[in-house]
């Protein structure tokens, strides 16, 4: 466990936190990882990765952010938590509270048969770290997952400030590109301001959208200003 946690601790608040964190989550048995930040009327995807089918995680995150979160029983539960709290909730304790259409859309159709959620709060953020498996297996490493939940809160709160919450997961260049898009700038203008080629802007945009679980400019506006 220490070998997995130490690289995460060393990268708290840094652009290269995500790879170390995802390595720890995958070692915990996850086939898919998602981190969402919750407010009463909106949800932001901070991290999304499916280790088996990369685009699946992006599609599910975008659908969840747009409307799916409203049917998730975890939405109200994480908002009700006291600051600096971490709690685990397994799928078996959520199924009865899920509408059938929600279960079909986010579990049955994508082939996700098991899940554990880590509800974690800091001073400002209310996060849920979701870890999925394609099939049910015996147990999850609960101690490791609680630590990962707290690390996620520490990392994203360290990056928070005046920027939109959704952009906390991005590198400096990815965030600058997204801020340019939000300001209505074209790729050539963003490239000039960053001193890079327009093709690099496209690359940063694609990386940012993948991290955010979106696939379009409209999705960016939705999660940043919705």
LODREN-154082 format. One record per residue (C-alpha): x, y, z; residue in three letters. Coordinates in steps of 0.05 Angstrom, whole numbers, plus 5000, padded with zeros to 4 digits. Each point is the difference from the previous one (the first is absolute). Layout:
{X=X | Y=Y | Z=Z | resn=ALA} .
...
This chain:
{X=5000 | Y=5000 | Z=5000 | resn=UNK} .
{X=5056 | Y=5048 | Z=5018 | resn=UNK} .
{X=5032 | Y=4990 | Z=4932 | resn=UNK} .
{X=4935 | Y=5022 | Z=4967 | resn=UNK} .
{X=4985 | Y=5058 | Z=5046 | resn=UNK} .
{X=5069 | Y=5033 | Z=5004 | resn=UNK} .
{X=5001 | Y=5022 | Z=4926 | resn=UNK} .
{X=4930 | Y=5030 | Z=5008 | resn=UNK} .
{X=5022 | Y=5039 | Z=5062 | resn=UNK} .
{X=5062 | Y=5026 | Z=4963 | resn=UNK} .
{X=4956 | Y=5027 | Z=4944 | resn=UNK} .
{X=4943 | Y=5032 | Z=5038 | resn=UNK} .
{X=4977 | Y=5063 | Z=4964 | resn=UNK} .
{X=5046 | Y=4985 | Z=4940 | resn=UNK} .
{X=4983 | Y=4985 | Z=4928 | resn=UNK} .
{X=5028 | Y=4930 | Z=5004 | resn=UNK} .
{X=4957 | Y=4977 | Z=5058 | resn=UNK} .
{X=4949 | Y=4963 | Z=4957 | resn=UNK} .
{X=5047 | Y=4945 | Z=4973 | resn=UNK} .
{X=5024 | Y=4981 | Z=5070 | resn=UNK} .
{X=4929 | Y=5002 | Z=5027 | resn=UNK} .
{X=4972 | Y=4957 | Z=4943 | resn=UNK} .
{X=5056 | Y=4949 | Z=5010 | resn=UNK} .
{X=4979 | Y=4993 | Z=5073 | resn=UNK} .
{X=4926 | Y=4995 | Z=4981 | resn=UNK} .
{X=5015 | Y=4946 | Z=4948 | resn=UNK} .
{X=5041 | Y=4962 | Z=5051 | resn=UNK} .
{X=4940 | Y=5002 | Z=5046 | resn=UNK} .
{X=4962 | Y=4959 | Z=4948 | resn=UNK} .
{X=4963 | Y=5053 | Z=4961 | resn=UNK} .
{X=4984 | Y=4993 | Z=4926 | resn=UNK} .
{X=4973 | Y=5070 | Z=4998 | resn=UNK} .
{X=5011 | Y=5062 | Z=5043 | resn=UNK} .
{X=4960 | Y=5064 | Z=5005 | resn=UNK} .
{X=5004 | Y=5059 | Z=5047 | resn=UNK} .
{X=4943 | Y=5050 | Z=5003 | resn=UNK} .
{X=4992 | Y=5064 | Z=5039 | resn=UNK} .
{X=4930 | Y=5015 | Z=5024 | resn=UNK} .
{X=4958 | Y=5062 | Z=5010 | resn=UNK} .
{X=4925 | Y=5001 | Z=5014 | resn=UNK} .
{X=4982 | Y=5013 | Z=4927 | resn=UNK} .
{X=5060 | Y=4976 | Z=4960 | resn=UNK} .
{X=5057 | Y=4950 | Z=4997 | resn=UNK} .
{X=5070 | Y=5007 | Z=4971 | resn=UNK} .
{X=5043 | Y=4943 | Z=4974 | resn=UNK} .
{X=5070 | Y=5008 | Z=5027 | resn=UNK} .
{X=5029 | Y=4934 | Z=4975 | resn=UNK} .
{X=4974 | Y=4944 | Z=4956 | resn=UNK} .
{X=5036 | Y=4938 | Z=4975 | resn=UNK} .
{X=4978 | Y=4932 | Z=4976 | resn=UNK} .
{X=5061 | Y=4954 | Z=4998 | resn=UNK} .
{X=4968 | Y=4951 | Z=4952 | resn=UNK} .
{X=4964 | Y=5045 | Z=4950 | resn=UNK} .
{X=5025 | Y=5071 | Z=5004 | resn=UNK} .
{X=4943 | Y=5036 | Z=4966 | resn=UNK} .
{X=4948 | Y=4965 | Z=5043 | resn=UNK} .
{X=5020 | Y=5039 | Z=5061 | resn=UNK} .
{X=4995 | Y=5066 | Z=4962 | resn=UNK} .
{X=4930 | Y=4984 | Z=4973 | resn=UNK} .
{X=4974 | Y=4978 | Z=5068 | resn=UNK} .
{X=5029 | Y=5061 | Z=5035 | resn=UNK} .
{X=4969 | Y=5048 | Z=4950 | resn=UNK} .
{X=4931 | Y=4967 | Z=5007 | resn=UNK} .
{X=5005 | Y=5001 | Z=5076 | resn=UNK} .
{X=5020 | Y=5074 | Z=5003 | resn=UNK} .
{X=4945 | Y=5021 | Z=4952 | resn=UNK} .
{X=4942 | Y=4968 | Z=5037 | resn=UNK} .
{X=5015 | Y=4932 | Z=5029 | resn=UNK} .
{X=5024 | Y=5025 | Z=5067 | resn=UNK} .
{X=4929 | Y=5022 | Z=5018 | resn=UNK} .
{X=4980 | Y=4926 | Z=5007 | resn=UNK} .
{X=5063 | Y=4980 | Z=5039 | resn=UNK} .
{X=4985 | Y=4988 | Z=5074 | resn=UNK} .
{X=5071 | Y=5021 | Z=5016 | resn=UNK} .
{X=4986 | Y=5072 | Z=4980 | resn=UNK} .
{X=4961 | Y=5017 | Z=5062 | resn=UNK} .
{X=5043 | Y=4957 | Z=5045 | resn=UNK} .
{X=5066 | Y=5033 | Z=4984 | resn=UNK} .
{X=4971 | Y=5070 | Z=5007 | resn=UNK} .
{X=4975 | Y=4982 | Z=5070 | resn=UNK} .
{X=5069 | Y=4978 | Z=5025 | resn=UNK} .
{X=5038 | Y=5042 | Z=5051 | resn=UNK} .
{X=5066 | Y=5031 | Z=4977 | resn=UNK} .
{X=5062 | Y=4955 | Z=5002 | resn=UNK} .
{X=4961 | Y=4936 | Z=4996 | resn=UNK} .
{X=5012 | Y=4936 | Z=4960 | resn=UNK} .
{X=4949 | Y=4943 | Z=4994 | resn=UNK} .
{X=4994 | Y=4938 | Z=4957 | resn=UNK} .
{X=4935 | Y=4978 | Z=4967 | resn=UNK} .
{X=4996 | Y=4935 | Z=4960 | resn=UNK} .
{X=4953 | Y=4987 | Z=4941 | resn=UNK} .
{X=4957 | Y=4952 | Z=5040 | resn=UNK} .
{X=4979 | Y=5057 | Z=5046 | resn=UNK} .
{X=4981 | Y=5045 | Z=4941 | resn=UNK} .
{X=4963 | Y=4955 | Z=4952 | resn=UNK} .
{X=4931 | Y=5005 | Z=5032 | resn=UNK} .
{X=5003 | Y=5076 | Z=4997 | resn=UNK} .
{X=5019 | Y=5003 | Z=4926 | resn=UNK} .
{X=4946 | Y=5009 | Z=4947 | resn=UNK} .
{X=5001 | Y=4940 | Z=4952 | resn=UNK} .
{X=5018 | Y=5045 | Z=4941 | resn=UNK} .
{X=5060 | Y=5028 | Z=5038 | resn=UNK} .
{X=5025 | Y=4930 | Z=5017 | resn=UNK} .
{X=4993 | Y=4979 | Z=4927 | resn=UNK} .
{X=5034 | Y=5062 | Z=4973 | resn=UNK} .
{X=5060 | Y=5002 | Z=5046 | resn=UNK} .
{X=5011 | Y=4927 | Z=5019 | resn=UNK} .
{X=4965 | Y=4948 | Z=4958 | resn=UNK} .
{X=5010 | Y=5031 | Z=4931 | resn=UNK} .
{X=5075 | Y=5016 | Z=5009 | resn=UNK} .
{X=5012 | Y=4932 | Z=5033 | resn=UNK} .
{X=5019 | Y=5025 | Z=5070 | resn=UNK} .
{X=4979 | Y=4949 | Z=5051 | resn=UNK} .
{X=5030 | Y=5027 | Z=5065 | resn=UNK} .
{X=5016 | Y=5066 | Z=5032 | resn=UNK} .
{X=5024 | Y=5032 | Z=5064 | resn=UNK} .
{X=4994 | Y=5075 | Z=5013 | resn=UNK} .
{X=5044 | Y=5041 | Z=5046 | resn=UNK} .
{X=4963 | Y=5062 | Z=5024 | resn=UNK} .
{X=5052 | Y=5051 | Z=5022 | resn=UNK} .
{X=4995 | Y=5072 | Z=5022 | resn=UNK} .
{X=5050 | Y=5054 | Z=5014 | resn=UNK} .
{X=4992 | Y=5073 | Z=5020 | resn=UNK} .
{X=4965 | Y=5018 | Z=4935 | resn=UNK} .
{X=4992 | Y=4940 | Z=4955 | resn=UNK} .
{X=4952 | Y=4942 | Z=5004 | resn=UNK} .
{X=5029 | Y=4943 | Z=4957 | resn=UNK} .
{X=4980 | Y=4929 | Z=4982 | resn=UNK} .
{X=5055 | Y=4953 | Z=4977 | resn=UNK} .
{X=4966 | Y=4944 | Z=4961 | resn=UNK} .
{X=5036 | Y=4935 | Z=4986 | resn=UNK} .
{X=4967 | Y=4949 | Z=4954 | resn=UNK} .
{X=5014 | Y=4928 | Z=4981 | resn=UNK} .
{X=4971 | Y=4963 | Z=4941 | resn=UNK} .
{X=4984 | Y=4941 | Z=5045 | resn=UNK} .
{X=4986 | Y=4992 | Z=5073 | resn=UNK} .
{X=5060 | Y=4976 | Z=5040 | resn=UNK} .
{X=5016 | Y=4988 | Z=5073 | resn=UNK} .
{X=5007 | Y=5065 | Z=5038 | resn=UNK} .
{X=5037 | Y=5066 | Z=4989 | resn=UNK} .
{X=5062 | Y=5025 | Z=5037 | resn=UNK} .
{X=4960 | Y=5047 | Z=5044 | resn=UNK} .
{X=5059 | Y=5033 | Z=5036 | resn=UNK} .
{X=5034 | Y=5016 | Z=4934 | resn=UNK} .
{X=4935 | Y=5028 | Z=4971 | resn=UNK} .
{X=4988 | Y=5047 | Z=5058 | resn=UNK} .
{X=5070 | Y=5027 | Z=4993 | resn=UNK} .
{X=4990 | Y=5010 | Z=4925 | resn=UNK} .
{X=4936 | Y=5038 | Z=5014 | resn=UNK} .
{X=5035 | Y=5046 | Z=5048 | resn=UNK} .
{X=5059 | Y=5009 | Z=4952 | resn=UNK} .
{X=4951 | Y=5020 | Z=4945 | resn=UNK} .
{X=4970 | Y=5054 | Z=5045 | resn=UNK} .
{X=5069 | Y=5026 | Z=5020 | resn=UNK} .
{X=5023 | Y=5003 | Z=4928 | resn=UNK} .
{X=4940 | Y=5035 | Z=4970 | resn=UNK} .
{X=4993 | Y=5049 | Z=5057 | resn=UNK} .
{X=5074 | Y=5017 | Z=4992 | resn=UNK} .
{X=4985 | Y=5018 | Z=4927 | resn=UNK} .
{X=4936 | Y=5038 | Z=5014 | resn=UNK} .
{X=4997 | Y=5075 | Z=4996 | resn=UNK} .
{X=4964 | Y=5047 | Z=4952 | resn=UNK} .
{X=4999 | Y=4951 | Z=4941 | resn=UNK} .
{X=4937 | Y=4960 | Z=4984 | resn=UNK} .
{X=4998 | Y=4938 | Z=5043 | resn=UNK} .
{X=4998 | Y=4955 | Z=4939 | resn=UNK} .
{X=5069 | Y=5022 | Z=4978 | resn=UNK} .
{X=5035 | Y=4978 | Z=5064 | resn=UNK} .
{X=5018 | Y=4933 | Z=4969 | resn=UNK} .
{X=5039 | Y=5031 | Z=4942 | resn=UNK} .
{X=5072 | Y=5018 | Z=4987 | resn=UNK} .
{X=5018 | Y=5073 | Z=4993 | resn=UNK} .
{X=5000 | Y=4997 | Z=4923 | resn=UNK} .
{X=4935 | Y=4960 | Z=4998 | resn=UNK} .
{X=4967 | Y=5049 | Z=5047 | resn=UNK} .
{X=5024 | Y=5060 | Z=4960 | resn=UNK} .
{X=4971 | Y=4970 | Z=4936 | resn=UNK} .
{X=4933 | Y=4987 | Z=5034 | resn=UNK} .
{X=4998 | Y=5071 | Z=5029 | resn=UNK} .
{X=5014 | Y=5026 | Z=4930 | resn=UNK} .
{X=4942 | Y=4959 | Z=4972 | resn=UNK} .
{X=4955 | Y=5025 | Z=5056 | resn=UNK} .
{X=5020 | Y=5071 | Z=4981 | resn=UNK} .
{X=4979 | Y=4988 | Z=4928 | resn=UNK} .
{X=5070 | Y=4999 | Z=4971 | resn=UNK} .
{X=5019 | Y=4960 | Z=4938 | resn=UNK} .
{X=5056 | Y=4950 | Z=5000 | resn=UNK} .
{X=5047 | Y=5048 | Z=4964 | resn=UNK} .
{X=4990 | Y=5054 | Z=5053 | resn=UNK} .
{X=5011 | Y=4951 | Z=5057 | resn=UNK} .
{X=5062 | Y=4973 | Z=4966 | resn=UNK} .
{X=5029 | Y=5070 | Z=4993 | resn=UNK} .
{X=4988 | Y=5016 | Z=5073 | resn=UNK} .
{X=5034 | Y=4936 | Z=5022 | resn=UNK} .
{X=5056 | Y=5003 | Z=4949 | resn=UNK} .
{X=4984 | Y=4932 | Z=4970 | resn=UNK} .
{X=4974 | Y=4974 | Z=4934 | resn=UNK} .
{X=4926 | Y=4995 | Z=4986 | resn=UNK} .
{X=5007 | Y=4925 | Z=4995 | resn=UNK} .
{X=5026 | Y=4999 | Z=5071 | resn=UNK} .
{X=4938 | Y=5036 | Z=5023 | resn=UNK} .
{X=4958 | Y=4945 | Z=4969 | resn=UNK} .
{X=5041 | Y=4948 | Z=5036 | resn=UNK} .
{X=4992 | Y=5036 | Z=5067 | resn=UNK} .
{X=4926 | Y=5007 | Z=4988 | resn=UNK} .
{X=4992 | Y=4926 | Z=4986 | resn=UNK} .
{X=5038 | Y=4981 | Z=5063 | resn=UNK} .
{X=4959 | Y=5049 | Z=5041 | resn=UNK} .
{X=4934 | Y=4974 | Z=4973 | resn=UNK} .
{X=5021 | Y=4928 | Z=5015 | resn=UNK} .
{X=5017 | Y=5017 | Z=5072 | resn=UNK} .
{X=4936 | Y=5039 | Z=5009 | resn=UNK} .
{X=4956 | Y=4945 | Z=4972 | resn=UNK} .
{X=4972 | Y=5043 | Z=4944 | resn=UNK} .
{X=5005 | Y=4998 | Z=4924 | resn=UNK} .
{X=4982 | Y=5070 | Z=4976 | resn=UNK} .
{X=5003 | Y=5075 | Z=5011 | resn=UNK} .
{X=4928 | Y=4998 | Z=5022 | resn=UNK} .
{X=5019 | Y=4949 | Z=5054 | resn=UNK} .
{X=5055 | Y=5047 | Z=5024 | resn=UNK} .
{X=4951 | Y=5057 | Z=5008 | resn=UNK} .
{X=4950 | Y=4955 | Z=5034 | resn=UNK} .
{X=5047 | Y=4976 | Z=5055 | resn=UNK} .
{X=5033 | Y=5068 | Z=5011 | resn=UNK} .
{X=4940 | Y=5046 | Z=4996 | resn=UNK} .
{X=4941 | Y=4955 | Z=5006 | resn=UNK} .
